[in-house]
Amino acid sequence: MPFTSITRRRFVQLAALSGALALAGESIALEPNRPRIVRRDFLLPRWPERLNGFTIALLSDFHYDPYFSVHPLRAAVPLVNSLRPDLIVLTGDFVTAPLVGDGEKGALDAEPCAQLLGQMSAPHGLWAVLGNHDIGTNPRLVMHALQEKKIQVLTNRSEAIEQDGAHFWLAGVNDVLSGTADLTKTLHRVPAAEAVILLAHEPDFADESSRFPIDLQLSGHSHGGQVRLPLLPPLYLPHMAKKYVLGTYHVGPLTLHTNAGLGTVGFPMRLNCPPEITLLTLRRLVNS
């Protein structure tokens, strides 16, 4: 009897260990490398009717490295091109600022990252803002690498996107944590009645941007928590991503979508939070 009892206990322990190892293996080897496509339809009161059905692909938080985060990025490129979006937006953290040592060395990863991102295409181009990790390295070098691949970087400015005789404004602020995001400067050219989509790396900036005439904010930064245990909050969330962690929110009149990101930072693992490509379809909200 004692031998049987010990054997059963040992079996349960081994089964639990095997399950834990399998889960850890999947969270490191599989889930971080398999981007999922998240489709969202947004109805915006000021959206031009002529642009109903306009699509935007949103990607964020690439944290390029040649060993881990390169794999979901490589997988994402053909997926995005297969969606044939009208516009592609990238909401920052193309590289990773090291915890110690020369921060500027992290910016060197911007060139191979931009090389892959530049393989995506859309009729209205690729547009980006920088994230806090980009600012923590050498932002000029990161911007140059992106612009070399015809990825336009919005730095506290707005540009009109025109199609079929109608247009909306695509706006982008400097990284919020840098203390240089300026919505008044960003929107100074935009007529008050026209639709605005804002790119801002940090999602919790929505509390500020909701006070301005902005229809939709697109963000990343949180990684969706990256590791999400069942029935528990994310183990770690960065500053300015603790409130609007993942998915779609309504902040006053503003709609916000927080993308889970493609890459990883810290540990190269994801759990219950796969890399995300968001495909947004925009239409005008018609009052009944």
C-alpha positions as CSV (number, residue, x, y, z in Angstrom):
1,M,0.0,0.0,0.0
2,P,2.7,2.6,0.8
3,F,4.5,1.8,-2.4
4,T,1.3,2.3,-4.4
5,S,0.6,5.6,-2.6
6,I,4.0,7.0,-3.3
7,T,3.8,5.9,-7.0
8,R,0.5,7.7,-7.5
9,R,1.9,10.8,-5.8
10,R,5.0,10.7,-7.9
11,F,2.8,10.2,-11.1
12,V,0.8,13.3,-10.2
13,Q,4.0,15.3,-9.6
14,L,5.5,14.2,-12.9
15,A,2.2,14.9,-14.8
16,A,2.1,18.4,-13.3
17,L,5.7,19.0,-14.1
18,S,5.2,17.8,-17.7
19,G,2.2,20.1,-18.1
20,A,4.2,23.1,-16.8
21,L,7.1,22.4,-19.1
22,A,4.8,22.0,-22.1
23,L,3.1,25.3,-21.2
24,A,6.4,27.0,-20.8
25,G,7.7,25.6,-24.1
26,E,4.6,26.8,-25.9
27,S,4.8,30.3,-24.4
28,I,8.4,30.6,-25.6
29,A,8.6,28.6,-28.8
30,L,5.1,28.9,-30.3
31,E,2.8,31.6,-29.1
32,P,5.3,34.6,-29.5
33,N,5.9,33.6,-33.1
34,R,2.3,33.3,-34.3
35,P,0.6,36.6,-34.9
36,R,-3.1,36.6,-34.9
37,I,-5.3,39.0,-37.0
38,V,-7.8,40.9,-34.9
39,R,-10.5,42.6,-36.9
40,R,-12.4,45.6,-35.6
41,D,-15.1,47.7,-37.1
42,F,-15.4,51.3,-35.9
43,L,-18.3,53.6,-36.4
44,L,-17.1,57.2,-36.1
45,P,-19.6,60.2,-36.2
46,R,-17.3,62.5,-38.2
47,W,-16.0,59.8,-40.6
48,P,-16.5,60.8,-44.3
49,E,-19.2,58.7,-46.0
50,R,-17.1,58.4,-49.1
51,L,-14.4,56.6,-47.1
52,N,-16.7,54.0,-45.7
53,G,-14.9,50.7,-45.6
54,F,-11.5,52.3,-45.4
55,T,-9.1,49.8,-43.8
56,I,-6.0,50.4,-41.6
57,A,-3.6,47.7,-40.4
58,L,-2.1,48.5,-37.0
59,L,1.1,47.0,-35.7
60,S,3.2,47.9,-32.7
61,D,6.1,47.1,-30.3
62,F,8.4,45.2,-32.6
63,H,11.5,45.2,-30.3
64,Y,13.6,43.9,-33.1
65,D,16.3,41.4,-32.3
66,P,17.8,38.7,-34.5
67,Y,17.0,35.8,-32.2
68,F,13.4,36.2,-30.9
69,S,11.3,39.1,-32.0
70,V,12.4,38.9,-35.6
71,H,10.2,35.8,-36.0
72,P,6.8,37.3,-35.4
73,L,7.7,40.2,-37.5
74,R,8.7,38.0,-40.4
75,A,5.4,36.1,-40.0
76,A,3.4,39.4,-39.9
77,V,4.7,40.9,-43.2
78,P,3.0,38.5,-45.6
79,L,-0.1,38.4,-43.4
80,V,-0.5,42.2,-43.6
81,N,0.1,42.2,-47.3
82,S,-2.6,39.6,-47.8
83,L,-5.1,41.9,-46.0
84,R,-4.5,44.6,-48.6
85,P,-5.1,47.5,-46.1
86,D,-5.5,51.0,-47.4
87,L,-3.1,52.3,-44.8
88,I,-0.5,50.8,-42.4
89,V,0.3,52.4,-39.1
90,L,3.1,51.5,-36.7
91,T,2.9,52.7,-33.1
92,G,6.4,52.6,-31.9
93,D,9.1,50.6,-30.1
94,F,11.0,49.4,-33.1
95,V,14.0,48.7,-31.0
96,T,14.8,47.9,-27.3
97,A,16.7,50.2,-25.0
98,P,19.1,48.1,-23.0
99,L,18.8,48.2,-19.2
100,V,22.6,48.8,-18.8
101,G,25.3,49.9,-21.1
102,D,25.3,52.1,-24.2
103,G,21.7,52.8,-25.0
104,E,22.5,54.1,-28.5
105,K,23.6,50.6,-29.5
106,G,20.0,49.5,-29.4
107,A,19.2,51.9,-32.2
108,L,21.3,49.8,-34.6
109,D,18.5,47.3,-34.7
110,A,16.3,49.9,-36.4
111,E,17.8,49.2,-39.8
112,P,17.0,45.5,-40.1
113,C,13.6,46.2,-38.5
114,A,12.8,48.8,-41.1
115,Q,14.1,46.5,-43.8
116,L,11.4,44.0,-42.9
117,L,8.6,46.6,-42.3
118,G,9.4,48.1,-45.7
119,Q,8.3,44.9,-47.3
120,M,4.7,45.8,-46.4
121,S,2.7,48.0,-48.7
122,A,-0.5,49.9,-48.8
123,P,-2.0,52.5,-51.2
124,H,-1.7,55.3,-48.6
125,G,1.7,54.2,-47.3
126,L,3.2,53.3,-44.0
127,W,3.1,55.8,-41.1
128,A,4.7,55.6,-37.7
129,V,5.4,57.2,-34.3
130,L,8.2,56.5,-32.0
131,G,7.9,54.7,-28.6
132,N,9.7,55.1,-25.3
133,H,12.4,52.5,-26.2
134,D,13.1,54.3,-29.5
135,I,13.6,57.5,-27.6
136,G,15.8,55.7,-25.1
137,T,18.3,54.8,-27.8
138,N,19.0,57.2,-30.6
139,P,15.7,58.5,-32.0
140,R,17.3,60.2,-34.9
141,L,18.9,57.0,-36.1
142,V,15.6,55.1,-35.6
143,M,13.7,57.8,-37.6
144,H,16.4,57.8,-40.4
145,A,16.2,54.0,-40.7
146,L,12.4,54.1,-41.0
147,Q,12.4,57.0,-43.5
148,E,14.9,55.3,-45.7
149,K,12.3,52.6,-46.2
150,K,9.6,55.2,-47.0
151,I,8.0,54.9,-43.6
152,Q,6.9,58.4,-42.6
153,V,7.3,59.3,-39.0
154,L,4.8,61.7,-37.4
155,T,6.4,64.0,-34.8
156,N,3.7,66.2,-33.3
157,R,2.1,66.7,-36.7
158,S,-0.9,65.8,-38.8
159,E,-1.2,64.9,-42.5
160,A,-4.4,64.7,-44.6
161,I,-5.1,61.3,-46.2
162,E,-7.2,61.8,-49.3
163,Q,-9.2,59.3,-51.4
164,D,-12.3,59.6,-53.6
165,G,-12.6,63.3,-53.1
166,A,-12.7,63.0,-49.3
167,H,-10.1,63.0,-46.6
168,F,-9.3,62.5,-42.9
169,W,-6.3,63.6,-40.8
170,L,-3.7,61.2,-39.5
171,A,-2.0,62.6,-36.5
172,G,1.0,61.5,-34.5
173,V,2.5,62.7,-31.2
174,N,6.0,62.4,-29.9
175,D,6.4,59.7,-27.3
176,V,4.4,60.6,-24.2
177,L,6.9,59.4,-21.6
178,S,9.5,61.7,-23.2
179,G,7.5,64.7,-22.1
180,T,7.4,66.2,-25.6
181,A,3.9,65.1,-26.8
182,D,2.0,68.2,-27.8
183,L,-1.5,67.8,-29.1
184,T,-2.1,71.5,-29.6
185,K,0.9,71.6,-32.0
186,T,-0.1,68.3,-33.6
187,L,-3.6,69.5,-34.4
188,H,-3.1,73.1,-35.3
189,R,-3.6,72.6,-39.0
190,V,-6.7,70.4,-38.6
191,P,-10.2,72.0,-39.1
192,A,-12.3,71.4,-36.1
193,A,-15.1,69.5,-37.9
194,E,-12.9,67.0,-39.7
195,A,-12.1,63.4,-38.7
196,V,-8.8,62.7,-36.9
197,I,-7.0,59.4,-36.1
198,L,-4.2,59.8,-33.6
199,L,-1.2,57.6,-33.2
200,A,0.2,57.7,-29.7
201,H,2.5,55.0,-28.3
202,E,1.1,55.0,-24.8
203,P,-2.6,54.1,-24.5
204,D,-3.3,55.9,-21.2
205,F,-2.6,59.1,-23.1
206,A,-6.3,58.7,-24.1
207,D,-7.3,60.6,-20.9
208,E,-5.6,63.6,-22.4
209,S,-6.4,63.2,-26.1
210,S,-10.1,62.7,-25.3
211,R,-10.2,66.4,-24.4
212,F,-9.4,67.2,-28.1
213,P,-11.4,66.8,-31.3
214,I,-10.0,63.3,-32.0
215,D,-12.1,60.4,-33.2
216,L,-9.9,57.4,-32.7
217,Q,-6.6,56.8,-30.9
218,L,-4.3,53.8,-31.9
219,S,-1.7,52.7,-29.4
220,G,0.5,49.9,-28.2
221,H,3.1,49.9,-25.4
222,S,1.4,47.5,-23.0
223,H,2.2,44.3,-25.0
224,G,-1.3,43.3,-23.7
225,G,0.5,42.3,-20.5
226,Q,2.6,39.7,-22.5
227,V,2.0,37.0,-19.9
228,R,-1.6,36.6,-18.7
229,L,-2.4,33.9,-16.2
230,P,-6.0,32.7,-16.1
231,L,-8.2,34.8,-13.8
232,L,-5.3,37.1,-12.8
233,P,-4.3,40.5,-14.0
234,P,-1.1,40.8,-16.1
235,L,2.1,40.2,-14.2
236,Y,3.6,43.5,-15.4
237,L,2.4,46.6,-17.1
238,P,4.5,49.6,-18.0
239,H,3.7,53.2,-16.9
240,M,1.0,54.8,-19.1
241,A,-0.4,51.4,-20.0
242,K,-2.0,50.3,-16.7
243,K,-5.5,51.6,-17.5
244,Y,-6.2,50.8,-21.1
245,V,-4.3,47.5,-21.4
246,L,-5.7,45.7,-24.4
247,G,-8.5,46.0,-26.9
248,T,-11.1,48.6,-27.5
249,Y,-12.2,51.3,-25.1
250,H,-14.4,54.4,-25.1
251,V,-12.9,57.3,-23.3
252,G,-15.6,60.0,-23.4
253,P,-16.2,60.8,-27.1
254,L,-12.9,59.1,-28.0
255,T,-12.5,55.5,-29.2
256,L,-9.2,53.8,-28.4
257,H,-7.7,50.6,-29.5
258,T,-4.6,49.2,-27.7
259,N,-2.7,46.6,-29.8
260,A,-0.9,43.7,-28.1
261,G,2.3,44.2,-30.1
262,L,4.4,41.8,-32.1
263,G,7.6,41.5,-30.2
264,T,8.6,40.8,-26.6
265,V,10.7,42.6,-24.0
266,G,12.3,41.2,-20.9
267,F,11.6,37.5,-21.4
268,P,11.0,36.2,-24.9
269,M,7.6,34.7,-24.0
270,R,3.9,35.2,-24.3
271,L,1.1,33.5,-22.5
272,N,-2.6,34.0,-23.4
273,C,-1.6,37.1,-25.3
274,P,-0.4,36.3,-28.8
275,P,1.2,38.9,-31.1
276,E,-1.4,41.0,-32.8
277,I,-2.1,42.5,-36.2
278,T,-5.2,44.7,-36.0
279,L,-7.3,45.3,-39.1
280,L,-9.6,48.3,-38.6
281,T,-12.5,49.0,-40.9
282,L,-13.9,52.5,-40.6
283,R,-17.4,53.7,-41.4
284,R,-19.5,56.7,-40.6
285,L,-21.9,56.4,-37.6
286,V,-25.4,57.3,-38.9
287,N,-27.7,58.6,-36.2
288,S,-31.0,56.8,-36.2
